[in-house]
Amino acid sequence: MMVPQNDNDRVAEREEQAAAWCLLIADRALTVSEQSDFDAWLAADERHAHHFEQMVTVWQGTDAIAEMPGFLSLRAEALTAMEKARRAAEPAPTRRRAVATMAAFAMTAGMGAWYWSEGPDVYSTEVGERRIVRLDDGSSVSLDAASQMSVFFTDHRRAIILDRGRAKFDVAKDPLRPFTVTAGSQAVVAIGTSFSVELLRDQLRVLLFEGQVAVVPRAAAAGHLKKQRPVTQATTQLLPGQELVASLSSGATEILPVDAGRSLGWEGGQVDFVDMPLTDAVERINRYAASPIVLADAAAGRHLVNGVFDAGDADSFVKGVTSLYPLVAREEGGKIIIKTANSSNDEEKMDQK
């Protein structure tokens, strides 16, 4: 059965209204007057709630964080000018059909997490290898050893997924296309800045060198949107010289001051540790180690490591931690096994020194 064109236009109009409310609610808390208007709009037609829920679902499945407060304001003037020019040039039916088309595309993206006609560009490094990647927008990425990232660029957004390891991003400024790096359950949004993202087994580290970034839990952003609350409550803004450390399992975060110069040592072949649990330190060292290090017990992994080591010099690292803590190490099957020492293997520990 064919649907009259005017019915299609009315559907598109409701979708456009729902999208507008979705954008506004994501941007900030509604005023009393706006809340009243929103409630009236929902009550005017039972289909309005359905379309609004559709738009919320779209944002949950895609990167709503790209429209966060703060970054949205940087884009507002340019977007407003472009929108006015477009609306002035298009007749209403065409404009509404365009909105419906964009909504359909967004729904496809929401159901499939990511939908791109040609797929992402994937860049990776092997153990002990580092590389510089120049992106199409002029941004530069320094990819650490044993790391991988997937790059998704369109005319409207620049999105990267850090699959593993660490990368430093020097972002070309483009207010109309926020630069988003997703790692684990967190996402980092930037416009024209310099920062690094590191993904460890149960930890995410985001270090800001210059400019501004915001770190947002994707689930939290979607939840605030659905409850019609501003996502600013879930946003962590970093200042240059600060590092955010987030637990991927518990969601707990803390912000620490860092020495940016020392933190960039890995680009020059050095690995730096400041009160880092041995479990995480080993994960870093293993990006460069020909013979990977394995911790035999949880207690060994809780010791804190400090100092700077040459990347790839796993032997010096092992000698350092076993001389400082009650740990012993042995080679086995092409690996270096570190475990907690006890009275029965003190002699073995001395041999390792």
Phi, psi and chi 1 to 4 in degrees:
 res  aa     phi    psi   chi1   chi2   chi3   chi4
   1 MET       -  131.8 -179.7  178.4   68.4      -
   2 MET   -80.6  141.2  -66.0 -173.9   63.7      -
   3 VAL   -98.4  129.1  179.1      -      -      -
   4 PRO   -56.2  144.6  -23.0   32.1      -      -
   5 GLN   -59.4  -35.4 -178.3   63.8   42.0      -
   6 ASN   -68.6  -28.0   59.6  -18.7      -      -
   7 ASP   -68.1  -39.9  -74.9  -10.1      -      -
   8 ASN   -60.2  -39.7  -73.7  -25.5      -      -
   9 ASP   -64.1  -38.4  -72.9  -15.8      -      -
  10 ARG   -68.4  -37.4  -76.6 -165.3  -71.9  -89.7
  11 VAL   -62.4  -45.7  170.2      -      -      -
  12 ALA   -62.0  -37.5      -      -      -      -
  13 GLU   -65.1  -42.4 -176.9  176.0    6.4      -
  14 ARG   -65.0  -38.4  -70.4 -166.0  -64.9  -90.1
  15 GLU   -64.3  -38.8  -71.7  175.3  -21.2      -
  16 GLU   -65.0  -42.4 -176.3  176.4   17.0      -
  17 GLN   -64.6  -42.5  -67.3  169.5   -9.0      -
  18 ALA   -62.3  -41.9      -      -      -      -
  19 ALA   -63.1  -39.6      -      -      -      -
  20 ALA   -63.6  -43.1      -      -      -      -
  21 TRP   -65.2  -39.5  -80.0  115.2      -      -
  22 CYS   -60.9  -45.8 -166.0      -      -      -
  23 LEU   -61.3  -43.1  -75.2  166.3      -      -
  24 LEU   -66.1  -44.1 -178.4   60.2      -      -
  25 ILE   -66.8  -34.8  -69.4  169.5      -      -
  26 ALA   -69.9  -28.4      -      -      -      -
  27 ASP   -75.1  -40.5 -178.1   29.4      -      -
  28 ARG  -167.7  173.2   56.3  174.6  171.9   77.2
  29 ALA   -70.1  143.4      -      -      -      -
  30 LEU   -72.6  144.2  -62.4 -179.4      -      -
  31 THR   -73.6  169.4   64.8      -      -      -
  32 VAL   -59.1  -43.0  174.0      -      -      -
  33 SER   -64.9  -43.8  175.5      -      -      -
  34 GLU   -66.0  -38.0  -71.6  168.6  -19.8      -
  35 GLN   -63.1  -39.2 -176.6   65.8   57.2      -
  36 SER   -64.1  -42.7  177.6      -      -      -
  37 ASP   -64.7  -38.6  -69.3  -17.8      -      -
  38 PHE   -65.6  -44.1  177.7   62.4      -      -
  39 ASP   -62.0  -40.4  -68.0  -20.8      -      -
  40 ALA   -65.7  -38.6      -      -      -      -
  41 TRP   -65.0  -40.7  177.3   75.6      -      -
  42 LEU   -64.1  -40.0  -71.2  175.3      -      -
  43 ALA   -75.0  -21.1      -      -      -      -
  44 ALA   -69.0  -27.4      -      -      -      -
  45 ASP  -156.5  125.2 -169.7  -35.4      -      -
  46 GLU   -62.4  -20.4   62.5 -179.0   10.2      -
  47 ARG   -74.6  -19.9  -69.2  168.3  -67.2 -173.0
  48 HIS   -61.4  -43.5  -72.3  173.7      -      -
  49 ALA   -61.8  -38.4      -      -      -      -
  50 HIS   -62.2  -46.9  169.8   70.1      -      -
  51 HIS   -65.9  -37.5  -72.5  -59.0      -      -
  52 PHE   -64.6  -43.3 -178.7   75.2      -      -
  53 GLU   -62.0  -35.4  -73.8  -62.7  -38.1      -
  54 GLN   -61.0  -44.3  -79.2 -173.1  -39.7      -
  55 MET   -65.6  -38.4  -69.8  -59.6  165.2      -
  56 VAL   -62.0  -41.9  170.2      -      -      -
  57 THR   -62.0  -40.9  -59.0      -      -      -
  58 VAL   -56.7  -47.2  168.1      -      -      -
  59 TRP   -69.0  -30.3  -81.8   49.1      -      -
  60 GLN   -67.6  -34.5  -73.4  176.9  -36.4      -
  61 GLY   -88.5  -10.8      -      -      -      -
  62 THR  -122.5 -167.1   56.0      -      -      -
  63 ASP   -94.9   76.8  -79.4  -30.5      -      -
  64 ALA   -61.3  -23.7      -      -      -      -
  65 ILE   -62.2  -19.8   52.4  172.8      -      -
  66 ALA   -68.7  -12.0      -      -      -      -
  67 GLU  -112.7   27.5  -53.8  -67.9  -13.4      -
  68 MET   -66.3  154.2  -66.2 -175.0  -39.7      -
  69 PRO   -56.3  147.0  -24.3   34.0      -      -
  70 GLY    94.8  -61.2      -      -      -      -
  71 PHE   -76.7  -33.4  -64.8  101.1      -      -
  72 LEU   -61.7  -39.0 -172.7   67.2      -      -
  73 SER   -65.9  -30.8   64.9      -      -      -
  74 LEU   -67.7  -25.0  -65.7  177.0      -      -
  75 ARG   -98.2  -16.6  -54.5  169.8   64.3 -160.4
  76 ALA   -56.0  -48.0      -      -      -      -
  77 GLU   -62.4  -47.2 -176.1  175.9  -11.7      -
  78 ALA   -66.1  -42.2      -      -      -      -
  79 LEU   -64.8  -40.2  -72.6  172.9      -      -
  80 THR   -62.6  -44.2  -60.5      -      -      -
  81 ALA   -62.7  -43.1      -      -      -      -
  82 MET   -65.1  -40.8  -69.1  172.0   61.1      -
  83 GLU   -65.7  -41.5 -178.6   67.8    9.2      -
  84 LYS   -62.3  -42.3  -74.5 -178.4  178.2  178.9
  85 ALA   -65.5  -39.3      -      -      -      -
  86 ARG   -68.0  -44.3 -176.5  179.9   67.6   80.7
  87 ARG   -65.6  -34.6  -72.4  176.8  177.9  -88.8
  88 ALA   -68.3  -29.0      -      -      -      -
  89 ALA   -88.2  -18.1      -      -      -      -
  90 GLU  -107.9  140.4  -67.1 -178.3    0.6      -
  91 PRO   -69.5  155.4   24.1  -33.0      -      -
  92 ALA   -55.5  -47.4      -      -      -      -
  93 PRO   -58.1  -41.7  -24.9   36.1      -      -
  94 THR   -63.9  -41.2  -59.0      -      -      -
  95 ARG   -62.1  -42.4 -179.4  170.5   69.0 -112.3
  96 ARG   -69.6  -37.4  -70.4  172.5 -178.7  169.8
  97 ARG   -63.8  -36.5  -77.3 -164.9  -65.7  -87.4
  98 ALA   -63.7  -41.6      -      -      -      -
  99 VAL   -62.9  -42.2  171.2      -      -      -
 100 ALA   -62.6  -39.7      -      -      -      -
 101 THR   -63.4  -44.3  -59.9      -      -      -
 102 MET   -64.5  -38.6  -72.5 -172.6  -71.4      -
 103 ALA   -64.8  -40.6      -      -      -      -
 104 ALA   -63.4  -41.9      -      -      -      -
 105 PHE   -62.6  -42.7  172.4   81.2      -      -
 106 ALA   -65.3  -38.3      -      -      -      -
 107 MET   -63.3  -40.4  -72.3  -60.2  -67.1      -
 108 THR   -60.4  -42.5  -57.1      -      -      -
 109 ALA   -64.3  -39.5      -      -      -      -
 110 GLY   -63.6  -39.7      -      -      -      -
 111 MET   -74.4  -30.5  -69.5 -176.8  -73.0      -
 112 GLY  -104.6    8.3      -      -      -      -
 113 ALA    69.4  -59.8      -      -      -      -
 114 TRP  -136.9  133.5  -70.0   98.4      -      -
 115 TYR  -132.5  116.8  175.6   81.0      -      -
 116 TRP  -138.0  137.7  -55.5   88.2      -      -
 117 SER   -62.7  -32.0   59.0      -      -      -
 118 GLU  -115.4    0.1  -61.4  179.8   -1.6      -
 119 GLY    78.7  171.2      -      -      -      -
 120 PRO   -81.0  161.1   31.8  -36.8      -      -
 121 ASP   -90.7  123.3  -66.8  -36.5      -      -
 122 VAL  -107.4  128.4  178.9      -      -      -
 123 TYR  -121.6  134.8  -58.5   90.6      -      -
 124 SER  -145.3  161.6   62.2      -      -      -
 125 THR  -129.6  154.1   53.6      -      -      -
 126 GLU   -90.3  174.9  -58.2  -63.8  -29.4      -
 127 VAL   -58.2  128.6  171.7      -      -      -
 128 GLY    82.1   -1.0      -      -      -      -
 129 GLU  -106.0  138.9  175.6 -167.8    8.9      -
 130 ARG  -127.1  152.0  -69.2 -177.3  -62.8  -85.2
 131 ARG  -151.3  157.0   64.9 -178.9  -65.2 -169.2
 132 ILE  -106.0  130.6  -57.9  -65.1      -      -
 133 VAL  -116.1  127.1  178.6      -      -      -
 134 ARG   -98.8  121.2  -56.0  -69.1 -179.0 -176.0
 135 LEU   -89.8  163.3  -58.3 -179.5      -      -
 136 ASP   -62.8  -25.2  -67.4  -17.6      -      -
 137 ASP   -86.9    0.5   67.9  -30.0      -      -
 138 GLY    97.7   -6.3      -      -      -      -
 139 SER   -72.3  157.3  -62.0      -      -      -
 140 SER  -124.7  138.6  175.2      -      -      -
 141 VAL  -125.9  127.2 -177.3      -      -      -
 142 SER   -99.2  111.9  179.5      -      -      -
 143 LEU   -98.1  122.9 -158.2   60.0      -      -
 144 ASP   -71.1  172.8 -161.4    2.0      -      -
 145 ALA   -65.0  151.4      -      -      -      -
 146 ALA    50.5   45.2      -      -      -      -
 147 SER  -125.4  160.8  -59.2      -      -      -
 148 GLN  -152.7  140.7  177.9  174.7  -59.4      -
 149 MET  -138.0  150.8   66.8  176.4 -178.9      -
 150 SER  -114.7  129.8  -58.9      -      -      -
 151 VAL  -111.3  124.3  179.3      -      -      -
 152 PHE  -119.9  110.3  -54.3   80.2      -      -
 153 PHE  -119.1  135.5  -85.1   15.1      -      -
 154 THR  -131.9 -174.9   70.5      -      -      -
 155 ASP   -70.7  -14.2  -68.5  -21.5      -      -
 156 HIS  -116.7  -15.3  -55.3  -70.4      -      -
 157 ARG  -152.1  156.6   69.1  175.4   64.4 -118.8
 158 ARG  -123.8  110.1  -61.0  174.2  -69.7  173.4
 159 ALA  -125.7  136.2      -      -      -      -
 160 ILE  -130.1  138.0  -70.4  177.7      -      -
 161 ILE  -110.5  120.3  -63.8  176.5      -      -
 162 LEU   -86.5  106.3 -177.4   65.2      -      -
 163 ASP   -75.3  -36.5  -58.1  -56.6      -      -
 164 ARG  -164.0  159.0   64.6  174.7 -176.4  -91.4
 165 GLY    83.3 -141.9      -      -      -      -
 166 ARG  -145.3  148.9  173.1  166.5   52.3 -178.7
 167 ALA  -150.9  146.1      -      -      -      -
 168 LYS  -109.6  132.2  176.1  176.5  175.1  -72.6
 169 PHE  -114.9  124.3  -57.3   90.2      -      -
 170 ASP  -109.0  102.3  -68.0  -59.1      -      -
 171 VAL   -91.2  129.3 -178.7      -      -      -
 172 ALA   -72.7  133.6      -      -      -      -
 173 LYS   -70.8  129.7 -171.0  169.4 -175.6  178.9
 174 ASP  -156.4   89.5 -173.6  -11.3      -      -
 175 PRO   -58.3  -24.9  -23.5   34.4      -      -
 176 LEU   -81.8  -11.2  -66.8  179.2      -      -
 177 ARG  -134.8   88.4  -68.3 -162.2  -61.2  167.2
 178 PRO   -56.4  148.4  -24.9   34.8      -      -
 179 PHE  -103.2  114.8 -167.8  100.6      -      -
 180 THR  -116.9  128.8  -55.2      -      -      -
 181 VAL  -117.7  118.6  178.4      -      -      -
 182 THR  -104.2  131.5  -58.9      -      -      -
 183 ALA  -143.5  121.6      -      -      -      -
 184 GLY    63.6 -131.1      -      -      -      -
 185 SER   -95.9    4.5   61.1      -      -      -
 186 GLN  -112.6  159.4  -53.3  -75.0  -40.9      -
 187 ALA  -137.1  141.6      -      -      -      -
 188 VAL  -114.8  128.4 -175.3      -      -      -
 189 VAL  -117.3  131.9 -173.7      -      -      -
 190 ALA  -143.7  157.0      -      -      -      -
 191 ILE  -137.1  110.8  -62.7  177.4      -      -
 192 GLY    59.1   72.4      -      -      -      -
 193 THR  -157.0 -179.2 -172.4      -      -      -
 194 SER  -133.5  122.8  178.7      -      -      -
 195 PHE  -157.0  165.0   64.7   99.7      -      -
 196 SER  -124.7  151.8   66.4      -      -      -
 197 VAL  -129.9  130.6  179.1      -      -      -
 198 GLU  -127.0  131.4 -179.0  177.1   21.3      -
 199 LEU  -111.9  114.0 -170.8   59.5      -      -
 200 LEU  -105.3 -177.2  -62.8  168.8      -      -
 201 ARG   -55.0  -47.4  178.4 -176.2   55.2   83.7
 202 ASP  -134.3   31.0 -173.2   42.1      -      -
 203 GLN  -150.9  142.2 -166.9  178.0   82.0      -
 204 LEU  -118.1  134.3  172.3   71.3      -      -
 205 ARG  -124.3  126.6  -71.3  175.8  170.5 -100.6
 206 VAL  -122.5  119.8 -179.4      -      -      -
 207 LEU  -118.7  126.2 -162.0  163.1      -      -
 208 LEU  -100.2  125.0  179.5   61.4      -      -
 209 PHE   -95.5  -42.5  -60.6  102.8      -      -
 210 GLU  -158.0  158.2   60.7 -179.7   66.9      -
 211 GLY    89.3 -144.5      -      -      -      -
 212 GLN  -145.6  141.8   59.1  175.7  -34.2      -
 213 VAL  -139.9  160.0  -61.2      -      -      -
 214 ALA  -128.8  140.1      -      -      -      -
 215 VAL  -110.8  126.3 -176.7      -      -      -
 216 VAL  -132.0  126.2 -177.4      -      -      -
 217 PRO   -67.3  124.4  -16.2   30.2      -      -
 218 ARG   -61.4  -40.6  -63.4 -175.8   67.4  179.4
 219 ALA   -64.4  -38.9      -      -      -      -
 220 ALA   -66.5  -40.8      -      -      -      -
 221 ALA   -61.0  -44.1      -      -      -      -
 222 ALA   -66.4  -40.2      -      -      -      -
 223 GLY   -64.9  -41.3      -      -      -      -
 224 HIS   -64.8  -37.0  -79.6  -74.2      -      -
 225 LEU   -64.1  -45.6  176.9   63.1      -      -
 226 LYS   -66.0  -30.2 -165.3  164.8 -174.1  177.9
 227 LYS   -88.0    6.6  -65.4  176.6 -177.6  177.5
 228 GLN    60.8   44.2  -57.4  167.8   30.4      -
 229 ARG  -121.5  154.1  -63.3  173.6 -178.3  170.0
 230 PRO   -69.3  141.2   25.1  -33.9      -      -
 231 VAL   -74.8   -5.8  -62.1      -      -      -
 232 THR   -59.3  -27.2   48.3      -      -      -
 233 GLN   -65.6  -21.8  -63.3  176.7    5.5      -
 234 ALA  -104.5    4.8      -      -      -      -
 235 THR   -98.7  134.9  -58.8      -      -      -
 236 THR  -113.0  116.8  -59.0      -      -      -
 237 GLN   -92.6  135.0  -58.0  -81.5   -5.2      -
 238 LEU  -107.2  149.5  -67.8 -176.4      -      -
 239 LEU  -105.3  154.5  -61.5  174.8      -      -
 240 PRO   -54.7  135.3  -28.9   37.3      -      -
 241 GLY    89.3    7.0      -      -      -      -
 242 GLN  -112.6  149.3  -71.0 -175.6  -25.4      -
 243 GLU  -127.3  129.7 -178.0  177.4   36.2      -
 244 LEU   -94.5  129.2  177.6  138.7      -      -
 245 VAL  -116.8  118.0 -179.6      -      -      -
 246 ALA  -122.3  135.2      -      -      -      -
 247 SER   -81.3  127.2  167.9      -      -      -
 248 LEU   -77.0  -19.8  -62.1  179.6      -      -
 249 SER   -89.6  -45.5   57.0      -      -      -
 250 SER   -94.9  -21.8   68.8      -      -      -
 251 GLY    85.3   -3.9      -      -      -      -
 252 ALA   -66.1  140.1      -      -      -      -
 253 THR  -132.4  154.3   62.6      -      -      -
 254 GLU  -145.9  153.4   61.4  177.3  -25.8      -
 255 ILE  -114.1  126.3  -62.4  177.5      -      -
 256 LEU  -120.9  145.5  -54.6  172.6      -      -
 257 PRO   -75.2  144.3   27.7  -34.0      -      -
 258 VAL  -136.3  158.9  -66.6      -      -      -
 259 ASP   -90.8  103.7 -178.0  -28.2      -      -
 260 ALA   -59.6  -37.1      -      -      -      -
 261 GLY   -61.9  -47.7      -      -      -      -
 262 ARG   -64.9  -35.5  -74.5 -174.0   57.8  179.4
 263 SER   -67.3  -20.2  -60.7      -      -      -
 264 LEU   -92.4    6.7  -74.9  174.5      -      -
 265 GLY   -58.7  -30.2      -      -      -      -
 266 TRP   -63.5  -25.8   60.4  -88.3      -      -
 267 GLU   -68.5  -23.9  -70.2 -171.1  -64.5      -
 268 GLY  -102.5   10.3      -      -      -      -
 269 GLY    94.6   18.8      -      -      -      -
 270 GLN  -124.2  148.5  -67.8 -174.7  -42.4      -
 271 VAL  -116.6  124.5 -172.5      -      -      -
 272 ASP  -111.3  138.5 -179.3   61.2      -      -
 273 PHE  -129.5  134.6  -57.2  105.4      -      -
 274 VAL  -131.3  105.2  178.3      -      -      -
 275 ASP    48.3   45.0  -71.2  -24.7      -      -
 276 MET   -97.7  130.2  174.7  170.3  -81.7      -
 277 PRO   -55.7  143.0  -25.7   35.0      -      -
 278 LEU   -56.4  -32.6 -176.9   57.7      -      -
 279 THR   -56.2  -47.6  -61.2      -      -      -
 280 ASP   -74.3  -36.6  -63.3  -31.9      -      -
 281 ALA   -61.6  -40.6      -      -      -      -
 282 VAL   -62.9  -39.2  162.9      -      -      -
 283 GLU   -61.2  -39.7 -171.5  170.7   -8.4      -
 284 ARG   -65.9  -49.1  -84.7 -172.4 -178.6  174.0
 285 ILE   -59.5  -37.5  -74.3  -68.4      -      -
 286 ASN   -66.0  -14.9  -80.5  -15.8      -      -
 287 ARG   -66.2  -19.0  -67.6 -179.1 -171.0  149.2
 288 TYR  -119.2  -10.7  -48.7   91.6      -      -
 289 ALA   -83.0  129.5      -      -      -      -
 290 ALA   -67.8  -36.3      -      -      -      -
 291 SER  -111.1  106.8  -61.4      -      -      -
 292 PRO   -64.0  148.3   23.1  -33.5      -      -
 293 ILE   -93.7  137.4  -59.6  170.3      -      -
 294 VAL  -126.5  131.9  176.3      -      -      -
 295 LEU   -91.7  128.0  -63.2  178.7      -      -
 296 ALA   -84.9  -17.6      -      -      -      -
 297 ASP  -148.2  155.7   58.4  -85.7      -      -
 298 ALA   -65.7  -35.1      -      -      -      -
 299 ALA   -60.3  -39.0      -      -      -      -
 300 ALA   -61.9  -37.2      -      -      -      -
 301 GLY   -71.0  -13.3      -      -      -      -
 302 ARG   -85.9  -10.4  -71.7 -167.5  -73.7  -91.7
 303 HIS   -66.2  142.4  -66.9  -67.8      -      -
 304 LEU   -92.0  138.5  -61.4 -178.4      -      -
 305 VAL  -112.5  135.1  180.0      -      -      -
 306 ASN  -132.0  147.5  -70.6  -84.1      -      -
 307 GLY   127.2  173.7      -      -      -      -
 308 VAL  -118.9  131.3  179.7      -      -      -
 309 PHE  -127.7  150.5  -61.6   85.5      -      -
 310 ASP   -71.0  131.0  -70.8  -25.9      -      -
 311 ALA   -61.8  134.5      -      -      -      -
 312 GLY    92.2  -13.5      -      -      -      -
 313 ASP   -95.2   70.1 -170.9   -1.4      -      -
 314 ALA   -65.4  -30.5      -      -      -      -
 315 ASP   -61.6  -44.1  -70.8  -19.6      -      -
 316 SER   -65.1  -38.3  -66.4      -      -      -
 317 PHE   -62.7  -46.6  176.0   81.1      -      -
 318 VAL   -63.5  -44.0  171.1      -      -      -
 319 LYS   -62.9  -36.2  -70.8  179.0  180.0  177.8
 320 GLY   -65.6  -48.2      -      -      -      -
 321 VAL   -74.0  -32.8  -63.2      -      -      -
 322 THR   -76.2  -22.0   54.8      -      -      -
 323 SER   -83.1  -23.9   63.2      -      -      -
 324 LEU   -90.6  -32.5 -175.0   61.8      -      -
 325 TYR  -122.7  161.5  -63.8  114.5      -      -
 326 PRO   -73.5   70.2   28.9  -36.7      -      -
 327 LEU  -127.6  152.4  -59.4  170.2      -      -
 328 VAL  -127.9  155.3  -65.4      -      -      -
 329 ALA  -135.8  147.5      -      -      -      -
 330 ARG  -148.3  154.9   70.4  176.6 -172.1  -82.1
 331 GLU   -92.4  136.9  -67.4 -173.6   12.6      -
 332 GLU  -156.7  119.7 -179.3  179.8  -54.9      -
 333 GLY    60.5   37.3      -      -      -      -
 334 GLY    77.5    9.9      -      -      -      -
 335 LYS  -123.6  161.8  -59.6  177.7 -179.4  179.1
 336 ILE  -108.3  115.3  -58.9  174.6      -      -
 337 ILE   -97.0  125.0  -49.0  -62.0      -      -
 338 ILE  -114.0  132.3  -64.2  179.6      -      -
 339 LYS  -143.4  166.1   67.8  176.4 -175.6  178.1
 340 THR   -70.1  134.5  -59.5      -      -      -
 341 ALA   -79.4  156.8      -      -      -      -
 342 ASN  -142.3  178.2   53.2   49.8      -      -
 343 SER   -61.7  -27.1   56.4      -      -      -
 344 SER   -79.5  -14.5   64.0      -      -      -
 345 ASN  -123.6   23.5   62.4   17.8      -      -
 346 ASP   -59.5  -36.4  -77.9  -16.0      -      -
 347 GLU   -64.4  -39.4 -176.5  177.3  -10.8      -
 348 GLU   -63.3  -40.3  176.1 -175.1   -2.9      -
 349 LYS   -60.8  -43.6  176.7  176.4  170.4   61.6
 350 MET   -62.9  -36.3  -66.4  -58.7  -63.9      -
 351 ASP   -63.5  -36.1  -69.8  -20.0      -      -
 352 GLN   -67.9  -30.0  -67.2  -59.1  -36.1      -
 353 LYS   -70.9      -  -70.5 -176.7  179.7 -178.5
